[in-house]
Amino acid sequence: MGLTLAEKIINEHIVVGEPVKGSEIGIKIDQTLTQDATGTMAYLQFEAMGLDRVKTELSVSYVDHNMLQTDFRNADDHAYLKSVAAKYGVYFSKPGNGICHQVHRERFGIPGKTLLGSDSHTPTGGGLGMISIGAGGLDVAVAMGGGPFFMKYPQIIGVNLTGELQPFVNAKNVIFKILEILTVKGGVGKVLEYFGPGVKALSAGDRFAIANMGTEAGATTSIFPSDENTKRFLDAQGRGEV
């Protein structure tokens, strides 16, 4: 039996363990993202490793959550995040640039790559065809240091999409139906992989909305295949070459 897209990407990134459902594996992480509510601790943990630079292909520090500036605390965190990014080779996204999982897919997401983020909606990147997983700050710090991310090899739930969205129906209605079926716990330890003729009727934005909300089912991540709609989105961002 052939492998699914999620299995192919995961298998290509396994550095510890074997691709056996339910067994523990460690996968290489290509990209990381943090946001300021979780990033400060993650970078303190990374600094404790004593490395001179991040070991990922790309890491980004987003300041997008704690915008309230009523005292020194948020401002101090933001100053620290800016300085640590400059020191260790991390991209710094300043306040006002936008929300991490939105900006990342526009500026940095690449189909077929792995992304680990200290934000629960990191799986939005699955709309591009990435394995994008939300995790704790320490896991992200370890990934920035070149260490693998450990998890159980996930079960794949295939979601076969047919037809197209009808008037007054949008992408959120699709994931609401999935949530109705799976409940908020039915995706735990699983990857939701969307396929079928209905995929081509969904824009990149539709796919991002669905992948984003797979988190609400407890899924490890969600993923769509990359196709001409993905290319159209990347072209619009000036990144069609990826």
Contacts in CASP RR format, 6 or more apart in sequence:
PFRMAT RR
TARGET T0000
AUTHOR 0000-0000-0000
METHOD contacts of the structure
MODEL  1
MGLTLAEKIINEHIVVGEPVKGSEIGIKIDQTLTQDATGTMAYLQFEAMG
LDRVKTELSVSYVDHNMLQTDFRNADDHAYLKSVAAKYGVYFSKPGNGIC
HQVHRERFGIPGKTLLGSDSHTPTGGGLGMISIGAGGLDVAVAMGGGPFF
MKYPQIIGVNLTGELQPFVNAKNVIFKILEILTVKGGVGKVLEYFGPGVK
ALSAGDRFAIANMGTEAGATTSIFPSDENTKRFLDAQGRGEV
3 11 0 8 1.000
4 156 0 8 1.000
4 158 0 8 1.000
4 193 0 8 1.000
4 195 0 8 1.000
5 129 0 8 1.000
5 193 0 8 1.000
5 195 0 8 1.000
5 223 0 8 1.000
5 225 0 8 1.000
6 131 0 8 1.000
6 154 0 8 1.000
6 156 0 8 1.000
6 191 0 8 1.000
6 193 0 8 1.000
6 221 0 8 1.000
6 223 0 8 1.000
7 19 0 8 1.000
7 156 0 8 1.000
9 112 0 8 1.000
9 114 0 8 1.000
9 129 0 8 1.000
9 130 0 8 1.000
9 131 0 8 1.000
9 223 0 8 1.000
10 19 0 8 1.000
10 25 0 8 1.000
10 27 0 8 1.000
10 131 0 8 1.000
10 153 0 8 1.000
10 154 0 8 1.000
11 19 0 8 1.000
13 27 0 8 1.000
13 28 0 8 1.000
13 29 0 8 1.000
13 30 0 8 1.000
13 114 0 8 1.000
13 131 0 8 1.000
14 25 0 8 1.000
14 26 0 8 1.000
14 27 0 8 1.000
14 28 0 8 1.000
15 26 0 8 1.000
15 27 0 8 1.000
15 28 0 8 1.000
15 148 0 8 1.000
16 24 0 8 1.000
16 25 0 8 1.000
16 26 0 8 1.000
16 148 0 8 1.000
16 150 0 8 1.000
17 23 0 8 1.000
17 24 0 8 1.000
17 25 0 8 1.000
17 26 0 8 1.000
18 25 0 8 1.000
19 25 0 8 1.000
19 153 0 8 1.000
20 153 0 8 1.000
21 153 0 8 1.000
21 154 0 8 1.000
21 155 0 8 1.000
22 152 0 8 1.000
22 153 0 8 1.000
22 154 0 8 1.000
22 155 0 8 1.000
23 152 0 8 1.000
23 153 0 8 1.000
24 150 0 8 1.000
24 151 0 8 1.000
24 152 0 8 1.000
24 153 0 8 1.000
25 150 0 8 1.000
25 151 0 8 1.000
25 152 0 8 1.000
25 153 0 8 1.000
26 148 0 8 1.000
26 149 0 8 1.000
26 150 0 8 1.000
26 151 0 8 1.000
27 114 0 8 1.000
27 131 0 8 1.000
27 148 0 8 1.000
27 149 0 8 1.000
27 151 0 8 1.000
28 114 0 8 1.000
28 147 0 8 1.000
28 148 0 8 1.000
29 56 0 8 1.000
29 114 0 8 1.000
29 115 0 8 1.000
29 116 0 8 1.000
29 143 0 8 1.000
29 146 0 8 1.000
29 147 0 8 1.000
29 148 0 8 1.000
29 149 0 8 1.000
30 56 0 8 1.000
30 57 0 8 1.000
30 58 0 8 1.000
30 110 0 8 1.000
30 113 0 8 1.000
30 114 0 8 1.000
30 115 0 8 1.000
31 56 0 8 1.000
31 57 0 8 1.000
31 58 0 8 1.000
31 59 0 8 1.000
31 60 0 8 1.000
31 104 0 8 1.000
31 108 0 8 1.000
31 109 0 8 1.000
31 110 0 8 1.000
31 113 0 8 1.000
31 114 0 8 1.000
31 115 0 8 1.000
31 116 0 8 1.000
32 54 0 8 1.000
32 56 0 8 1.000
32 58 0 8 1.000
32 59 0 8 1.000
32 60 0 8 1.000
32 115 0 8 1.000
32 116 0 8 1.000
32 117 0 8 1.000
32 140 0 8 1.000
32 143 0 8 1.000
32 144 0 8 1.000
33 59 0 8 1.000
33 60 0 8 1.000
33 61 0 8 1.000
33 62 0 8 1.000
33 100 0 8 1.000
33 101 0 8 1.000
33 104 0 8 1.000
33 115 0 8 1.000
33 116 0 8 1.000
33 117 0 8 1.000
33 118 0 8 1.000
33 119 0 8 1.000
33 122 0 8 1.000
33 140 0 8 1.000
34 42 0 8 1.000
34 43 0 8 1.000
34 59 0 8 1.000
34 60 0 8 1.000
34 61 0 8 1.000
34 62 0 8 1.000
34 100 0 8 1.000
34 117 0 8 1.000
34 118 0 8 1.000
34 119 0 8 1.000
34 137 0 8 1.000
34 140 0 8 1.000
35 62 0 8 1.000
35 63 0 8 1.000
35 64 0 8 1.000
35 65 0 8 1.000
35 100 0 8 1.000
35 118 0 8 1.000
35 119 0 8 1.000
36 61 0 8 1.000
36 62 0 8 1.000
36 63 0 8 1.000
36 64 0 8 1.000
36 65 0 8 1.000
36 66 0 8 1.000
36 74 0 8 1.000
36 77 0 8 1.000
36 78 0 8 1.000
36 81 0 8 1.000
37 65 0 8 1.000
37 66 0 8 1.000
38 118 0 8 1.000
38 119 0 8 1.000
38 136 0 8 1.000
38 137 0 8 1.000
39 61 0 8 1.000
39 81 0 8 1.000
39 118 0 8 1.000
39 137 0 8 1.000
39 140 0 8 1.000
40 77 0 8 1.000
40 80 0 8 1.000
40 81 0 8 1.000
41 137 0 8 1.000
42 118 0 8 1.000
42 136 0 8 1.000
42 137 0 8 1.000
42 138 0 8 1.000
42 140 0 8 1.000
42 141 0 8 1.000
42 144 0 8 1.000
43 61 0 8 1.000
43 80 0 8 1.000
43 81 0 8 1.000
43 84 0 8 1.000
43 88 0 8 1.000
43 141 0 8 1.000
45 137 0 8 1.000
45 138 0 8 1.000
45 141 0 8 1.000
46 54 0 8 1.000
46 84 0 8 1.000
46 88 0 8 1.000
46 141 0 8 1.000
46 144 0 8 1.000
46 145 0 8 1.000
47 84 0 8 1.000
47 88 0 8 1.000
49 141 0 8 1.000
49 145 0 8 1.000
51 88 0 8 1.000
51 145 0 8 1.000
52 88 0 8 1.000
53 88 0 8 1.000
53 89 0 8 1.000
54 88 0 8 1.000
54 89 0 8 1.000
54 90 0 8 1.000
54 144 0 8 1.000
54 145 0 8 1.000
55 144 0 8 1.000
55 145 0 8 1.000
55 146 0 8 1.000
55 147 0 8 1.000
56 143 0 8 1.000
56 144 0 8 1.000
56 145 0 8 1.000
56 146 0 8 1.000
57 113 0 8 1.000
58 91 0 8 1.000
58 108 0 8 1.000
59 89 0 8 1.000
59 90 0 8 1.000
59 91 0 8 1.000
59 144 0 8 1.000
60 90 0 8 1.000
60 91 0 8 1.000
60 92 0 8 1.000
60 93 0 8 1.000
60 100 0 8 1.000
60 104 0 8 1.000
60 108 0 8 1.000
61 81 0 8 1.000
61 82 0 8 1.000
61 84 0 8 1.000
61 85 0 8 1.000
61 90 0 8 1.000
61 91 0 8 1.000
61 92 0 8 1.000
61 93 0 8 1.000
62 93 0 8 1.000
62 97 0 8 1.000
62 98 0 8 1.000
62 99 0 8 1.000
62 100 0 8 1.000
62 103 0 8 1.000
62 104 0 8 1.000
63 78 0 8 1.000
63 81 0 8 1.000
63 82 0 8 1.000
63 92 0 8 1.000
63 93 0 8 1.000
63 94 0 8 1.000
63 95 0 8 1.000
63 96 0 8 1.000
63 97 0 8 1.000
64 93 0 8 1.000
64 95 0 8 1.000
64 96 0 8 1.000
64 97 0 8 1.000
64 98 0 8 1.000
64 99 0 8 1.000
64 100 0 8 1.000
64 103 0 8 1.000
66 74 0 8 1.000
66 77 0 8 1.000
66 78 0 8 1.000
67 74 0 8 1.000
67 95 0 8 1.000
68 74 0 8 1.000
69 75 0 8 1.000
78 95 0 8 1.000
81 92 0 8 1.000
82 92 0 8 1.000
82 94 0 8 1.000
84 90 0 8 1.000
85 91 0 8 1.000
85 92 0 8 1.000
86 92 0 8 1.000
88 144 0 8 1.000
90 144 0 8 1.000
91 108 0 8 1.000
93 100 0 8 1.000
93 103 0 8 1.000
97 103 0 8 1.000
100 119 0 8 1.000
100 122 0 8 1.000
101 119 0 8 1.000
101 121 0 8 1.000
101 122 0 8 1.000
101 124 0 8 1.000
101 125 0 8 1.000
101 212 0 8 1.000
102 124 0 8 1.000
104 115 0 8 1.000
104 124 0 8 1.000
104 125 0 8 1.000
105 124 0 8 1.000
105 125 0 8 1.000
105 127 0 8 1.000
105 128 0 8 1.000
105 208 0 8 1.000
106 237 0 8 1.000
107 237 0 8 1.000
107 239 0 8 1.000
109 115 0 8 1.000
109 125 0 8 1.000
109 128 0 8 1.000
109 130 0 8 1.000
109 242 0 8 1.000
110 128 0 8 1.000
110 130 0 8 1.000
110 242 0 8 1.000
111 128 0 8 1.000
111 129 0 8 1.000
111 130 0 8 1.000
111 226 0 8 1.000
111 230 0 8 1.000
111 242 0 8 1.000
112 129 0 8 1.000
112 130 0 8 1.000
112 131 0 8 1.000
112 226 0 8 1.000
113 130 0 8 1.000
113 131 0 8 1.000
114 130 0 8 1.000
114 131 0 8 1.000
114 132 0 8 1.000
114 133 0 8 1.000
114 149 0 8 1.000
115 122 0 8 1.000
115 125 0 8 1.000
115 130 0 8 1.000
115 131 0 8 1.000
115 132 0 8 1.000
115 133 0 8 1.000
116 122 0 8 1.000
116 132 0 8 1.000
116 133 0 8 1.000
116 134 0 8 1.000
116 135 0 8 1.000
116 139 0 8 1.000
116 140 0 8 1.000
116 143 0 8 1.000
116 149 0 8 1.000
117 132 0 8 1.000
117 133 0 8 1.000
117 134 0 8 1.000
117 135 0 8 1.000
117 136 0 8 1.000
117 137 0 8 1.000
117 140 0 8 1.000
118 134 0 8 1.000
118 135 0 8 1.000
118 136 0 8 1.000
118 137 0 8 1.000
118 139 0 8 1.000
118 140 0 8 1.000
119 134 0 8 1.000
120 134 0 8 1.000
120 215 0 8 1.000
121 134 0 8 1.000
121 212 0 8 1.000
121 215 0 8 1.000
122 132 0 8 1.000
122 133 0 8 1.000
122 134 0 8 1.000
122 135 0 8 1.000
122 221 0 8 1.000
123 132 0 8 1.000
123 133 0 8 1.000
123 134 0 8 1.000
123 211 0 8 1.000
123 212 0 8 1.000
123 214 0 8 1.000
123 215 0 8 1.000
123 219 0 8 1.000
123 220 0 8 1.000
123 221 0 8 1.000
123 222 0 8 1.000
124 132 0 8 1.000
124 208 0 8 1.000
124 211 0 8 1.000
124 212 0 8 1.000
125 132 0 8 1.000
125 208 0 8 1.000
125 211 0 8 1.000
126 132 0 8 1.000
126 207 0 8 1.000
126 208 0 8 1.000
126 211 0 8 1.000
126 221 0 8 1.000
126 222 0 8 1.000
126 223 0 8 1.000
126 224 0 8 1.000
127 204 0 8 1.000
127 207 0 8 1.000
127 208 0 8 1.000
127 210 0 8 1.000
127 211 0 8 1.000
127 222 0 8 1.000
127 223 0 8 1.000
127 224 0 8 1.000
127 230 0 8 1.000
128 204 0 8 1.000
128 207 0 8 1.000
128 208 0 8 1.000
128 224 0 8 1.000
128 226 0 8 1.000
128 230 0 8 1.000
128 233 0 8 1.000
129 223 0 8 1.000
129 224 0 8 1.000
129 225 0 8 1.000
129 226 0 8 1.000
129 230 0 8 1.000
130 223 0 8 1.000
131 191 0 8 1.000
131 221 0 8 1.000
131 223 0 8 1.000
132 211 0 8 1.000
132 221 0 8 1.000
133 149 0 8 1.000
133 151 0 8 1.000
133 220 0 8 1.000
133 221 0 8 1.000
134 215 0 8 1.000
134 221 0 8 1.000
135 149 0 8 1.000
139 149 0 8 1.000
142 148 0 8 1.000
142 149 0 8 1.000
143 149 0 8 1.000
151 220 0 8 1.000
152 189 0 8 1.000
154 189 0 8 1.000
154 190 0 8 1.000
154 191 0 8 1.000
154 220 0 8 1.000
155 189 0 8 1.000
155 190 0 8 1.000
155 191 0 8 1.000
156 190 0 8 1.000
156 191 0 8 1.000
156 193 0 8 1.000
157 182 0 8 1.000
157 187 0 8 1.000
157 190 0 8 1.000
157 191 0 8 1.000
157 192 0 8 1.000
157 193 0 8 1.000
157 219 0 8 1.000
158 192 0 8 1.000
158 193 0 8 1.000
158 194 0 8 1.000
158 195 0 8 1.000
159 178 0 8 1.000
159 192 0 8 1.000
159 193 0 8 1.000
159 194 0 8 1.000
159 195 0 8 1.000
160 195 0 8 1.000
160 196 0 8 1.000
161 174 0 8 1.000
161 194 0 8 1.000
161 195 0 8 1.000
161 196 0 8 1.000
161 197 0 8 1.000
161 198 0 8 1.000
161 199 0 8 1.000
161 201 0 8 1.000
161 202 0 8 1.000
162 196 0 8 1.000
162 197 0 8 1.000
162 198 0 8 1.000
163 197 0 8 1.000
163 198 0 8 1.000
163 201 0 8 1.000
164 198 0 8 1.000
164 201 0 8 1.000
165 171 0 8 1.000
165 173 0 8 1.000
165 174 0 8 1.000
165 201 0 8 1.000
165 202 0 8 1.000
165 206 0 8 1.000
170 206 0 8 1.000
170 209 0 8 1.000
171 202 0 8 1.000
171 205 0 8 1.000
171 206 0 8 1.000
171 207 0 8 1.000
171 209 0 8 1.000
171 210 0 8 1.000
172 209 0 8 1.000
172 210 0 8 1.000
172 213 0 8 1.000
174 206 0 8 1.000
174 210 0 8 1.000
175 209 0 8 1.000
175 210 0 8 1.000
175 213 0 8 1.000
175 214 0 8 1.000
175 216 0 8 1.000
178 192 0 8 1.000
178 210 0 8 1.000
178 214 0 8 1.000
178 217 0 8 1.000
179 213 0 8 1.000
179 214 0 8 1.000
179 216 0 8 1.000
179 217 0 8 1.000
182 217 0 8 1.000
183 217 0 8 1.000
184 216 0 8 1.000
184 217 0 8 1.000
184 218 0 8 1.000
185 217 0 8 1.000
185 218 0 8 1.000
186 217 0 8 1.000
186 218 0 8 1.000
186 219 0 8 1.000
187 214 0 8 1.000
187 217 0 8 1.000
187 218 0 8 1.000
187 219 0 8 1.000
187 220 0 8 1.000
188 218 0 8 1.000
188 219 0 8 1.000
188 220 0 8 1.000
189 218 0 8 1.000
189 219 0 8 1.000
189 220 0 8 1.000
190 219 0 8 1.000
190 220 0 8 1.000
191 219 0 8 1.000
191 220 0 8 1.000
191 221 0 8 1.000
191 222 0 8 1.000
191 223 0 8 1.000
192 214 0 8 1.000
192 217 0 8 1.000
192 219 0 8 1.000
192 221 0 8 1.000
192 222 0 8 1.000
192 223 0 8 1.000
193 222 0 8 1.000
193 223 0 8 1.000
194 207 0 8 1.000
194 210 0 8 1.000
194 222 0 8 1.000
194 223 0 8 1.000
194 224 0 8 1.000
194 225 0 8 1.000
195 225 0 8 1.000
199 207 0 8 1.000
199 224 0 8 1.000
199 225 0 8 1.000
199 227 0 8 1.000
200 227 0 8 1.000
200 228 0 8 1.000
200 229 0 8 1.000
202 210 0 8 1.000
202 224 0 8 1.000
202 229 0 8 1.000
203 229 0 8 1.000
203 233 0 8 1.000
204 229 0 8 1.000
204 230 0 8 1.000
204 232 0 8 1.000
204 233 0 8 1.000
205 233 0 8 1.000
207 224 0 8 1.000
207 229 0 8 1.000
210 222 0 8 1.000
210 224 0 8 1.000
211 221 0 8 1.000
211 222 0 8 1.000
211 223 0 8 1.000
211 224 0 8 1.000
214 222 0 8 1.000
224 230 0 8 1.000
231 240 0 8 1.000
234 240 0 8 1.000
234 242 0 8 1.000
END
